[in-house]
């Protein structure tokens, strides 16, 4: 049993939040060492057992672009064998219609697409222009919605772009609304290179609200490159957002943005939420144990501050 922070509730914050666990997909996609499919299946199973839901399992992207996730079909097949229908509820990333076809074949029910708020990253990550990415997404999302799937829209480079610099808030809102208009059930706003700060977070959420997008349509996805992920999360809580992406152990990065370091660690987020008395339904000890177990397989310590503190 871990130590626990003192609970000191703050007025105006949500009573509960959803943690959208991305460690098995976003956390592992940038690893250089090939990880066995069985280890990935163990990871997903352990995260579910800790109470995390949703747990994004993998990405049906071409293996040439993200070789670490080349075993996506094998992983999902193994998870269906282990978990039955529960595995078909695990979300997966699909970059285009070919990826969607693979999700259809396995009977999966939740998919995500990954767009960019900037021209340069759309080209580097998707081999598309800024406008071209939406043309690519349109049939994918239409088919998924017609099949009764839920579709999550990730939007990257919402706070800054390593090639284009600061990204105008109006541009982010425009891109986000285009994904929502195409049918996205939820829009995850990504600070891909971790340059955002708390005031910027509030201003962006306020701009979406002014454009008619409610906070229950939004999720926030922070990277901790400059140590701002928890501060930015608190700003998001103050603004009323109740879904936060996080990665067990703080693993992660983006293959196409080398300045993108680890995601917000799930354990660090849990510690803060516990101290604020915000419900989340996740067992911190089980997640920390899983991150230590995974770190042993990866051959290096977990980046999570809470995992390191609990181990000491």
C-alpha positions in Angstrom: 0.0 0.0 0.0 1.5 3.3 -1.1 1.6 6.5 1.0 -1.3 8.8 0.2 -1.4 12.5 -0.1 -3.6 14.5 2.3 -7.0 15.2 0.8 -7.6 19.0 0.5 -10.6 19.7 -1.8 -10.8 22.8 -3.8 -14.0 24.7 -4.8 -14.9 24.7 -8.4 -13.2 21.5 -9.5 -15.0 18.5 -11.0 -16.1 15.8 -8.6 -14.7 13.0 -10.9 -12.6 12.6 -14.0 -11.9 10.0 -16.7 -8.3 9.0 -17.3 -7.8 7.9 -20.9 -4.8 5.6 -20.7 -2.5 5.8 -23.8 0.6 4.0 -22.5 0.2 0.9 -24.6 -0.1 2.9 -27.8 1.4 6.4 -27.4 3.7 5.3 -24.6 5.3 2.4 -26.6 5.2 3.8 -30.1 8.6 5.6 -29.7 10.5 2.8 -28.1 13.6 1.6 -30.0 13.6 -1.9 -28.6 11.1 -4.4 -30.0 8.6 -5.4 -27.3 7.1 -8.9 -27.4 3.4 -9.0 -28.2 2.7 -11.0 -25.1 4.3 -8.3 -23.0 2.0 -5.7 -24.6 -1.0 -7.9 -23.9 0.1 -8.2 -20.3 0.4 -4.5 -20.1 -3.1 -3.8 -21.4 -4.5 -6.5 -19.1 -2.7 -5.1 -16.0 -3.9 -1.5 -16.8 -7.5 -2.7 -17.1 -7.1 -4.6 -13.8 -6.0 -1.4 -12.1 -9.3 0.2 -13.1 -8.2 2.2 -16.1 -10.8 2.6 -18.8 -10.5 3.4 -21.6 -7.1 1.8 -22.3 -6.0 2.6 -25.9 -4.4 -0.6 -27.1 -2.5 0.0 -30.3 -2.5 1.7 -33.7 -3.3 0.2 -37.1 -0.7 2.3 -38.8 1.7 1.0 -41.5 4.6 -0.8 -39.8 7.1 1.2 -41.9 6.1 4.4 -40.1 5.7 3.0 -36.5 7.5 -0.4 -36.4 6.9 -0.8 -32.7 3.2 -1.3 -33.4 3.6 -3.6 -36.4 2.0 -6.4 -34.4 -1.3 -4.6 -33.9 -3.5 -7.4 -35.4 -1.6 -10.0 -33.4 -2.0 -8.0 -30.2 -5.7 -7.5 -30.6 -6.3 -11.1 -31.5 -4.4 -12.2 -28.4 -6.4 -9.7 -26.3 -9.7 -11.0 -27.7 -8.6 -14.5 -26.7 -7.8 -13.4 -23.2 -10.6 -10.9 -22.6 -13.4 -11.8 -25.0 -15.8 -9.1 -25.9 -14.1 -6.7 -23.4 -11.1 -6.5 -25.8 -13.4 -5.3 -28.6 -14.2 -2.2 -26.4 -10.5 -1.2 -26.4 -9.9 1.9 -28.6 -7.3 1.8 -31.4 -5.9 4.5 -33.6 -6.7 4.2 -37.3 -4.9 6.7 -39.6 -7.1 6.1 -42.6 -9.6 3.7 -44.3 -7.1 0.9 -44.5 -6.6 1.0 -40.7 -10.3 1.2 -40.2 -10.7 -2.0 -42.4 -8.4 -3.8 -40.0 -10.5 -2.6 -37.0 -13.6 -3.9 -38.7 -12.1 -7.3 -39.3 -11.6 -7.7 -35.6 -15.0 -6.4 -34.6 -13.6 -3.4 -32.7 -16.0 -0.7 -31.6 -13.9 2.4 -30.7 -11.4 4.1 -33.0 -9.4 7.3 -33.0 -7.9 9.4 -35.8 -4.9 11.7 -35.4 -4.9 15.2 -37.0 -2.7 18.2 -36.8 -3.4 21.9 -36.1 -0.4 22.8 -38.4 0.5 22.4 -42.0 4.0 21.2 -41.4 3.1 18.4 -38.9 0.2 17.2 -41.1 2.8 16.7 -43.9 5.4 15.0 -41.7 3.0 12.8 -39.7 0.3 12.1 -42.3 2.0 12.9 -45.6 -1.0 15.2 -46.2 -1.6 19.0 -46.4 -3.5 20.7 -43.6 -6.7 20.6 -45.7 -5.8 17.2 -47.2 -5.9 15.5 -43.8 -9.6 16.4 -43.3 -10.4 15.0 -46.8 -8.6 11.8 -45.8 -10.4 11.6 -42.5 -13.9 12.2 -43.9 -14.6 8.8 -45.4 -12.9 7.0 -42.5 -15.0 8.8 -39.9 -18.2 8.5 -42.0 -17.8 4.7 -42.3 -16.9 4.3 -38.7 -20.0 6.3 -37.6 -22.2 4.4 -40.0 -21.0 1.1 -38.4 -21.9 2.4 -34.9 -18.4 3.0 -33.7 -17.4 5.9 -31.5 -14.6 8.0 -33.0 -12.1 10.1 -31.0 -10.3 12.9 -32.7 -6.8 13.7 -31.6 -5.5 17.1 -32.5 -1.7 17.6 -32.2 0.4 20.7 -32.0 -2.3 22.7 -30.2 0.2 24.8 -28.2 3.3 24.9 -30.3 5.0 23.3 -33.3 8.8 22.7 -33.5 8.8 23.8 -37.1 6.2 26.6 -37.1 6.6 27.9 -33.6 3.6 29.2 -31.6 0.3 28.1 -33.0 -2.6 30.6 -33.1 -5.5 29.7 -30.8 -7.9 30.5 -33.6 -6.2 28.0 -35.9 -6.5 25.3 -33.2 -10.2 26.0 -32.7 -10.8 25.9 -36.5 -9.0 22.5 -36.8 -10.8 21.1 -33.8 -14.2 22.1 -35.0 -13.5 20.5 -38.4 -12.9 17.2 -36.6 -16.0 17.6 -34.5 -18.0 18.5 -37.6 -16.8 15.3 -39.3 -18.3 13.3 -36.4 -15.7 13.0 -33.7 -17.4 12.1 -30.4 -14.5 13.6 -28.4 -11.7 16.0 -29.3 -8.3 15.5 -27.5 -6.2 18.6 -27.6 -2.5 17.7 -27.6 0.5 19.6 -26.4 2.7 17.4 -28.5 6.0 19.1 -27.6 5.0 20.1 -24.0 5.4 23.9 -24.4 2.0 24.9 -23.1 1.4 26.7 -19.8 -1.6 27.1 -17.5 -2.8 30.4 -18.9 -2.6 29.1 -22.4 -4.6 26.1 -21.5 -7.4 28.2 -20.0 -7.4 30.6 -23.0 -7.7 27.7 -25.5 -10.6 26.1 -23.6 -12.3 29.4 -23.4 -11.9 29.9 -27.2 -13.5 26.6 -27.8 -16.4 27.5 -25.5 -16.8 30.8 -27.4 -17.1 28.7 -30.6 -19.8 26.5 -29.1 -17.7 23.5 -28.0 -18.5 22.4 -24.5 -15.9 21.1 -22.1 -17.6 17.6 -22.1 -16.6 17.3 -25.8 -12.9 17.9 -24.9 -10.0 16.0 -23.5 -6.5 17.2 -22.7 -3.3 15.5 -23.7 -0.1 16.9 -22.1 3.5 16.1 -22.5 5.9 17.0 -19.7 8.9 18.2 -21.7 9.2 21.4 -19.6 7.6 20.1 -16.5 4.3 21.7 -17.0 1.9 18.8 -17.5 0.4 18.7 -14.0 0.1 22.5 -13.8 -1.7 22.4 -17.2 -3.9 19.6 -16.0 -4.9 21.7 -12.9 -5.7 24.6 -15.2 -7.9 22.2 -17.3 -9.7 21.1 -14.1 -10.4 24.7 -13.2 -11.8 25.2 -16.7 -14.1 22.2 -16.3 -12.5 19.6 -18.5 -13.0 16.1 -17.1 -11.1 13.7 -19.5 -7.3 13.6 -19.4 -4.9 11.4 -21.4 -2.0 9.9 -19.5 0.6 7.2 -19.9 1.6 4.7 -17.3 5.0 5.5 -16.1 5.2 8.6 -18.2 6.3 6.8 -21.3 5.9 8.2 -24.7 6.9 10.6 -27.4 6.2 11.2 -31.0 8.2 9.6 -33.8 7.8 12.7 -36.0 8.5 15.4 -33.4 11.8 14.6 -31.7 11.3 17.3 -29.1 8.2 15.5 -27.8 9.2 13.7 -24.7 7.1 11.6 -22.3 3.4 11.9 -21.7 1.9 13.0 -18.4 2.5 10.0 -16.1 -0.7 8.3 -15.0 0.7 7.9 -11.5 1.6 11.6 -11.2 -1.9 12.5 -12.3 -3.5 10.0 -9.8 -1.5 11.4 -6.9 -2.7 15.0 -7.7 -6.3 13.8 -8.1 -6.2 11.9 -4.9 -4.9 15.0 -3.1 -7.8 17.0 -4.5 -10.3 14.4 -3.6 -11.4 13.9 -7.2 -12.7 10.5 -8.0 -11.2 8.4 -10.8 -11.7 4.8 -10.0 -8.0 3.7 -10.5 -5.7 1.8 -8.1 -2.5 3.8 -7.9 -0.5 1.0 -6.4 -1.4 -1.4 -9.3 -0.5 1.2 -11.9 2.8 1.9 -10.2 3.6 -1.8 -10.0 2.8 -2.1 -13.7 5.1 0.7 -14.6 7.9 -0.8 -12.5 7.3 -4.1 -14.2 7.4 -2.5 -17.6 10.5 -0.5 -16.8 12.3 -3.7 -16.0 11.3 -5.0 -19.5 12.5 -1.8 -21.1 15.8 -1.8 -19.1 15.5 1.7 -17.6 13.8 3.4 -14.7 10.3 4.8 -15.1 10.2 8.5 -15.9 7.3 9.0 -13.4 8.2 11.0 -10.3 5.5 9.2 -8.2 6.8 5.8 -9.3 10.3 6.7 -8.3 9.1 8.2 -5.0 7.1 5.1 -4.1 10.0 2.8 -4.9 12.3 4.7 -2.6 
